[in-house]
Amino acid sequence: MKRIIIRILGVLVAVMATGSLTSCNYNSLVEQQQDVDQAWAQVENQYQRRADLIPNLVNTVKGYASHESETLEKVTEARAKATSITISADNLDEETLAKYQAAQNELSQALKSLLAVQEAYPDLKANENFMNLQTQLEGTENRISTERMRYTEAVRSYNTAIKKFPTVIYAGWFGFKEKPQFKAQEGAEKAPEVKF
């Protein structure tokens, strides 16, 4: 009889210890998932800041370089495309993130073309509004880079946690799935060519 009671107590202790361990790891995964979601929200916030600056920048350039309509149209179209793609942190996957990143990269390229226009227009180059917007845009690009780095760190920590033993066993049971990372823009491995 004593043996049966000891075995039952042993099983109960094992079940309670497993439940406690699972609960602690589950809570940790929830916290890490929330960190990823928060980091993603900050990435989107900075991309939105950039999108909000663009109409003012386009209008300023339009006043000085009205015959650069093709460049202005490309920027406007790229902005519209980039802002039309929205992704919830809940449904982030490789494919949706790649589409989002492609649209943002297209907008970045269009902005580079727009900023290059200033070289042909000395009055635009000296315009205080243009210079202020350009400074804000550069600052926003730095913020985007910082927030993407923070997102990448949060995702790395989360993805590592759901793959560790014993968490990997029950992470799938509770619906914890791997989150996607940003990938470098195609051609980023090549150094830009500088000519004098």
C-alpha positions in Angstrom: 0.0 0.0 0.0 2.9 2.4 0.8 4.5 1.7 -2.5 1.3 2.6 -4.4 0.9 5.8 -2.4 4.6 6.7 -3.1 4.1 6.0 -6.8 1.0 8.1 -7.0 2.7 10.9 -5.2 5.7 10.6 -7.5 3.4 10.8 -10.6 1.6 13.8 -9.1 4.9 15.6 -8.4 6.1 14.8 -11.9 2.8 16.1 -13.4 2.9 19.3 -11.3 6.6 19.9 -12.2 5.9 19.4 -15.9 2.9 21.6 -15.7 4.8 24.3 -13.9 7.7 24.1 -16.3 5.3 24.2 -19.3 3.5 27.2 -17.8 6.7 29.1 -17.2 8.0 28.4 -20.8 4.5 29.2 -22.3 4.5 32.6 -20.5 8.0 33.3 -21.7 7.0 32.5 -25.3 4.0 34.8 -25.0 6.3 37.6 -23.8 8.7 37.0 -26.6 5.9 36.9 -29.2 4.7 40.2 -27.8 8.2 41.6 -28.2 8.2 40.6 -31.8 4.8 42.2 -32.4 5.9 45.4 -30.7 9.1 45.6 -32.7 7.0 45.0 -35.9 4.7 47.9 -34.9 7.7 50.2 -34.6 9.0 49.2 -38.0 5.6 50.0 -39.5 5.5 53.2 -37.6 8.7 54.4 -39.1 7.7 53.4 -42.6 4.5 55.4 -42.1 6.5 58.4 -40.9 8.4 58.2 -44.2 5.2 57.9 -46.2 3.8 60.9 -44.5 6.8 63.0 -45.4 6.7 62.2 -49.1 3.7 64.3 -50.2 5.4 67.4 -48.7 8.7 66.6 -50.4 7.0 66.0 -53.7 5.1 69.3 -53.5 8.3 71.2 -52.7 10.1 69.6 -55.6 7.1 70.2 -57.9 7.3 73.9 -57.2 10.9 74.1 -58.5 11.1 71.2 -61.0 7.7 70.9 -62.5 9.0 69.2 -65.7 10.4 66.3 -63.6 6.9 64.9 -63.7 8.0 61.3 -64.4 10.1 61.2 -61.3 7.4 62.8 -59.2 4.8 60.2 -60.6 7.1 57.3 -59.8 7.5 58.5 -56.2 3.8 59.0 -55.8 3.0 55.6 -57.3 5.6 53.8 -55.2 4.3 55.5 -52.1 0.7 54.4 -52.9 1.9 50.9 -53.5 4.0 50.8 -50.3 1.2 52.1 -48.1 -1.4 49.8 -49.6 0.4 46.7 -48.3 -0.3 46.3 -44.6 0.7 43.3 -42.6 -0.5 42.4 -39.1 2.1 41.0 -36.8 -0.2 38.0 -36.4 0.0 36.9 -40.0 3.7 37.7 -40.7 5.2 35.1 -43.0 8.1 34.9 -45.5 5.9 35.7 -48.5 4.0 38.7 -47.0 7.1 40.1 -45.6 8.9 39.8 -48.9 6.0 41.6 -50.7 6.1 44.3 -48.0 9.9 44.7 -48.3 9.8 44.8 -52.1 7.3 47.7 -52.0 9.3 49.6 -49.5 12.5 49.0 -51.5 10.7 50.3 -54.6 9.8 53.5 -52.7 13.4 53.9 -51.5 14.6 53.8 -55.0 12.0 56.3 -56.2 13.0 58.6 -53.3 16.7 58.4 -54.3 15.7 59.5 -57.8 13.7 62.4 -56.4 16.5 63.5 -54.2 18.9 63.4 -57.1 16.8 65.9 -58.9 18.1 68.6 -56.6 21.5 68.6 -58.3 19.9 70.1 -61.5 18.1 72.8 -59.6 20.2 75.1 -57.5 17.2 77.0 -56.2 15.7 73.8 -54.9 19.0 72.8 -53.4 18.9 76.1 -51.4 15.2 75.9 -50.4 14.8 75.7 -46.7 11.7 73.5 -46.8 13.4 71.0 -49.1 16.5 70.9 -47.0 14.4 70.4 -43.8 12.3 67.6 -45.5 15.5 66.0 -46.8 17.0 66.0 -43.3 13.8 64.5 -41.8 13.7 61.9 -44.5 17.4 60.9 -43.8 16.6 60.7 -40.1 13.6 58.6 -40.8 15.7 56.2 -42.9 18.0 55.8 -39.9 15.0 55.2 -37.7 13.7 52.5 -40.1 17.1 50.8 -40.0 17.2 50.9 -36.2 13.7 49.5 -35.9 14.3 46.8 -38.4 17.4 45.8 -36.4 15.3 45.6 -33.2 12.7 43.6 -35.0 15.4 41.2 -36.2 16.8 40.8 -32.7 13.3 40.1 -31.3 12.6 37.5 -34.0 15.9 35.8 -33.5 15.3 35.5 -29.8 11.7 34.2 -30.3 12.6 31.8 -33.1 15.5 30.4 -31.0 13.2 30.0 -28.0 10.6 28.0 -29.9 13.2 25.6 -31.2 14.9 24.8 -27.9 14.2 21.6 -26.1 11.8 21.0 -24.3 9.9 24.1 -25.6 9.9 22.8 -29.1 7.7 19.9 -28.0 4.8 22.0 -27.0 5.4 25.3 -28.9 3.5 23.8 -31.8 0.6 22.7 -29.6 0.0 26.3 -28.5 0.4 27.7 -32.0 3.8 29.4 -31.7 5.2 29.5 -35.2 8.5 30.8 -36.6 8.5 34.5 -37.5 10.2 35.8 -40.7 13.3 38.0 -40.9 14.0 40.8 -43.2 16.3 39.9 -46.0 18.9 42.1 -47.6 17.9 43.9 -50.8 18.9 42.1 -53.9 22.4 43.3 -55.0 23.2 44.6 -51.5 26.2 42.4 -51.3 27.9 44.4 -54.1 29.7 47.6 -53.2 28.3 50.6 -55.0 30.5 51.9 -57.9 32.0 55.3 -57.3 33.2 57.3 -60.2 35.1 60.6 -60.2 
